């Protein structure tokens, strides 16, 4: 039996500092030795593993903690984070390594945010909101999806998919929406300040349709929150984990190397 093991066996009646002094070892050395000992699995860890697997790696520390507490396990987020890291587990996320879809043109002339302080629309084709997102392709490449969404019905009224995201990406989606919906003059078309939306071509098409342009305030992503709301659901709830698209128009395929 080592001195550290002897101290560990006698800590119930005697203080650790006294035992360390009597055996001529440092207190810090003892605690460091004890820290390296294998720790028994906590009762919540099997439940955490089951929940993480059950939700297909979509739950991070916040949602795991809430689910475990509902099952009667008291555990903090830091303990959960350490457990995930030790076991090489990582929740799916739409944030890491994503392409940048909003690149503002500082020289563009943009309109005000016409939605600020206004009541929510009460009928379709009063307000459309637009945004661009990225989707993974096999081989680590990306494609880009632009949509226009009706703010009242929340339905997608126009969309377009391409391997790049020039102005034509949002114009094709807008043309589809205008052709299908035939909105009356006065429709508000809202988007962020990405260069595709603030371009002269896009603003000219909006004016030609008798619509009113509206843009988010600089650096305020919440101004276009409704347009962005569906992307997280699309990527984490509707696409299976580890999924990429075979090609621009091909269906989703399972691949462990796909980027999300």
C-alpha positions as CSV (number, residue, x, y, z in Angstrom):
1,X,0.0,0.0,0.0
2,X,1.4,3.4,-1.0
3,X,1.4,6.4,1.3
4,X,-1.3,8.0,-0.8
5,X,-3.5,4.9,-0.5
6,X,-3.0,4.8,3.2
7,X,-4.1,8.5,3.5
8,X,-7.2,7.8,1.4
9,X,-8.1,4.9,3.7
10,X,-7.7,7.0,6.9
11,X,-9.4,10.2,5.9
12,X,-12.6,9.4,7.7
13,X,-11.2,10.0,11.3
14,X,-8.1,12.1,10.5
15,X,-7.7,15.4,8.5
16,X,-5.8,15.0,5.2
17,X,-3.4,17.8,6.1
18,X,-2.3,16.0,9.3
19,X,-1.9,12.6,7.6
20,X,0.2,14.2,4.8
21,X,2.5,15.9,7.4
22,X,3.0,12.7,9.3
23,X,3.9,10.7,6.1
24,X,6.0,13.5,4.7
25,X,4.0,14.0,1.5
26,X,2.5,17.2,0.1
27,X,-1.2,17.8,0.3
28,X,-1.2,19.1,-3.3
29,X,0.5,15.8,-4.4
30,X,-2.1,13.7,-2.6
31,X,-5.0,15.6,-4.2
32,X,-3.4,15.4,-7.6
33,X,-3.0,11.6,-7.2
34,X,-6.7,11.3,-6.1
35,X,-7.8,13.3,-9.1
36,X,-6.2,10.8,-11.5
37,X,-8.0,7.9,-10.0
38,X,-10.7,6.3,-12.1
39,X,-14.1,7.8,-11.1
40,X,-17.2,5.6,-10.9
41,X,-19.9,6.4,-13.4
42,X,-22.5,8.8,-12.0
43,X,-26.1,7.6,-12.0
44,X,-27.0,10.2,-14.6
45,X,-24.4,9.2,-17.2
46,X,-26.3,6.2,-18.7
47,X,-29.4,8.3,-18.8
48,X,-27.5,11.1,-20.6
49,X,-26.1,8.6,-23.1
50,X,-29.6,7.2,-23.7
51,X,-31.1,10.7,-24.2
52,X,-28.2,11.8,-26.5
53,X,-28.7,8.8,-28.7
54,X,-32.5,9.0,-28.6
55,X,-32.5,12.5,-29.9
56,X,-30.0,11.6,-32.7
57,X,-27.2,13.9,-31.4
58,X,-29.4,17.0,-31.7
59,X,-29.5,17.9,-27.9
60,X,-26.8,20.0,-26.4
61,X,-26.1,20.6,-22.7
62,X,-29.2,22.8,-22.1
63,X,-31.7,20.4,-23.5
64,X,-30.0,17.4,-22.1
65,X,-29.9,19.0,-18.7
66,X,-33.7,19.7,-18.9
67,X,-34.5,16.2,-20.0
68,X,-32.3,14.6,-17.3
69,X,-33.9,16.8,-14.6
70,X,-37.3,15.7,-15.8
71,X,-36.2,12.1,-15.2
72,X,-35.0,13.0,-11.7
73,X,-31.2,13.4,-12.3
74,X,-29.7,16.5,-10.9
75,X,-26.7,17.5,-13.0
76,X,-25.2,20.8,-14.2
77,X,-24.3,21.9,-17.7
78,X,-20.6,22.0,-16.9
79,X,-20.6,18.4,-15.8
80,X,-22.6,17.5,-18.9
81,X,-20.1,19.4,-21.1
82,X,-17.1,17.6,-19.5
83,X,-18.9,14.3,-20.0
84,X,-19.6,15.0,-23.7
85,X,-15.9,16.0,-24.3
86,X,-14.5,12.9,-22.4
87,X,-16.6,10.6,-24.5
88,X,-15.9,12.3,-27.8
89,X,-19.6,13.3,-28.2
90,X,-20.7,16.5,-29.9
91,X,-24.2,17.8,-30.6
92,X,-25.1,18.6,-34.1
93,X,-24.9,22.3,-34.8
94,X,-25.7,24.6,-37.8
95,X,-23.1,27.1,-36.7
96,X,-19.6,25.8,-37.1
97,X,-17.8,26.2,-40.5
98,X,-20.7,27.7,-42.3
99,X,-20.4,29.9,-45.3
100,X,-21.3,33.5,-45.0
101,X,-24.6,34.2,-46.7
102,X,-25.0,37.9,-45.9
103,X,-22.3,40.2,-47.3
104,X,-23.4,43.8,-47.3
105,X,-22.6,46.4,-50.0
106,X,-21.6,49.6,-48.1
107,X,-22.3,51.6,-51.3
108,X,-25.9,50.3,-51.7
109,X,-28.8,52.6,-51.2
110,X,-31.3,50.8,-49.0
111,X,-34.8,51.5,-47.7
112,X,-35.8,51.7,-44.0
113,X,-37.2,48.8,-42.0
114,X,-40.9,49.2,-42.8
115,X,-41.9,46.4,-40.3
116,X,-40.7,48.2,-37.2
117,X,-43.6,49.1,-34.9
118,X,-46.2,47.7,-37.4
119,X,-48.8,45.1,-36.4
120,X,-48.4,41.6,-37.8
121,X,-50.0,41.1,-41.2
122,X,-53.6,39.8,-41.1
123,X,-53.8,38.4,-44.7
124,X,-51.5,36.7,-47.2
125,X,-49.4,38.8,-49.7
126,X,-49.1,41.8,-47.4
127,X,-45.5,41.1,-46.3
128,X,-42.9,38.7,-47.8
129,X,-39.6,38.1,-46.0
130,X,-36.5,36.6,-47.7
131,X,-33.3,35.0,-46.8
132,X,-30.5,32.7,-48.0
133,X,-29.1,29.6,-46.4
134,X,-26.5,27.0,-47.3
135,X,-26.9,23.2,-47.7
136,X,-24.1,20.6,-47.7
137,X,-23.1,18.6,-50.8
138,X,-21.1,15.4,-50.8
139,X,-17.4,16.2,-50.8
140,X,-17.5,19.2,-48.5
141,X,-19.1,21.5,-51.1
142,X,-22.1,23.8,-50.6
143,X,-25.2,24.9,-52.4
144,X,-27.4,27.9,-51.6
145,X,-31.2,28.1,-51.1
146,X,-33.1,31.4,-51.4
147,X,-36.7,31.6,-50.3
148,X,-39.4,34.2,-50.0
149,X,-41.9,33.5,-47.2
150,X,-45.3,35.0,-46.6
151,X,-45.3,36.6,-43.2
152,X,-49.0,35.8,-42.5
153,X,-49.3,32.2,-43.7
154,X,-45.6,31.4,-43.1
155,X,-45.6,29.5,-46.4
156,X,-42.8,29.6,-48.9
157,X,-44.1,31.5,-51.9
158,X,-40.9,31.3,-54.0
159,X,-37.6,29.6,-53.9
160,X,-34.5,28.9,-55.9
161,X,-31.4,26.7,-55.5
162,X,-27.9,27.3,-57.0
163,X,-24.2,26.4,-56.5
164,X,-23.4,30.1,-56.0
165,X,-25.4,33.0,-54.5
166,X,-25.4,36.0,-57.0
167,X,-28.2,38.4,-57.3
168,X,-29.9,36.0,-59.7
169,X,-30.4,33.5,-56.9
170,X,-32.9,35.8,-55.1
171,X,-34.3,37.2,-58.3
172,X,-35.3,33.8,-59.6
173,X,-37.0,33.0,-56.3
174,X,-38.8,36.5,-56.4
175,X,-39.9,36.0,-60.0
176,X,-41.4,32.6,-59.0
177,X,-43.3,34.2,-56.1
178,X,-44.6,37.1,-58.1
179,X,-45.8,34.8,-61.0
180,X,-47.6,32.4,-58.7
181,X,-49.1,34.9,-56.2
182,X,-49.8,38.0,-58.4
183,X,-49.8,40.3,-55.3
184,X,-51.6,43.6,-55.3
185,X,-49.5,46.8,-55.3
186,X,-48.3,47.8,-51.8
187,X,-46.8,44.5,-50.8
188,X,-43.8,44.9,-48.5
189,X,-40.8,42.8,-49.5
190,X,-38.4,42.6,-46.6
191,X,-34.8,41.1,-46.4
192,X,-31.5,41.7,-44.7
193,X,-28.8,44.0,-46.2
194,X,-27.1,41.3,-48.2
195,X,-25.8,42.6,-51.5
196,X,-28.1,40.4,-53.4
197,X,-31.1,42.1,-52.0
198,X,-29.8,45.7,-52.0
199,X,-28.6,45.4,-55.6
200,X,-30.0,47.7,-58.3
201,X,-31.5,44.8,-60.1
202,X,-33.4,43.5,-57.1
203,X,-34.7,46.9,-56.1
204,X,-35.8,47.6,-59.7
205,X,-37.8,44.4,-59.8
206,X,-39.5,45.2,-56.5
207,X,-40.4,48.6,-57.8
208,X,-41.7,47.2,-61.1
209,X,-44.0,44.9,-59.1
210,X,-45.5,47.8,-57.3
211,X,-44.1,46.6,-54.0
212,X,-42.3,48.4,-51.2
213,X,-38.7,47.4,-50.3
214,X,-37.8,47.0,-46.6
215,X,-34.4,46.1,-45.1
216,X,-33.1,45.1,-41.7
217,X,-31.2,47.6,-39.6
218,X,-27.4,47.2,-39.8
219,X,-26.0,44.5,-37.6
220,X,-29.5,43.5,-36.3
221,X,-30.3,39.8,-37.2
222,X,-33.5,39.9,-35.2
223,X,-35.1,42.3,-37.9
224,X,-35.3,39.3,-40.2
225,X,-35.9,36.6,-37.6
226,X,-39.0,35.2,-39.3
227,X,-37.2,34.5,-42.6
228,X,-34.4,32.7,-40.7
229,X,-36.7,30.7,-38.3
230,X,-37.2,27.8,-40.6
231,X,-33.6,27.1,-41.4
232,X,-32.7,25.5,-38.0
233,X,-35.8,23.2,-38.2
234,X,-34.9,22.3,-41.8
235,X,-31.3,21.3,-40.9
236,X,-31.6,19.7,-37.5
237,X,-35.1,18.3,-37.5
238,X,-35.9,17.3,-41.1
239,X,-32.5,16.3,-42.4
240,X,-31.1,13.0,-40.9
241,X,-27.8,13.4,-39.0
242,X,-24.8,13.0,-41.2
243,X,-26.7,13.9,-44.4
244,X,-25.4,15.7,-47.5
245,X,-26.9,16.0,-50.9
246,X,-25.5,14.0,-53.8
247,X,-25.6,16.9,-56.2
248,X,-27.4,20.2,-56.7
249,X,-30.6,18.5,-57.7
250,X,-29.9,15.0,-56.2
251,X,-31.5,13.6,-53.1
252,X,-29.9,13.4,-49.6
253,X,-27.5,10.6,-48.9
254,X,-26.0,9.4,-45.7
255,X,-22.3,10.3,-45.3
256,X,-20.2,10.5,-42.1
257,X,-17.9,13.0,-43.7
258,X,-20.6,15.5,-44.7
259,X,-20.4,19.0,-43.4
260,X,-23.4,20.6,-41.7
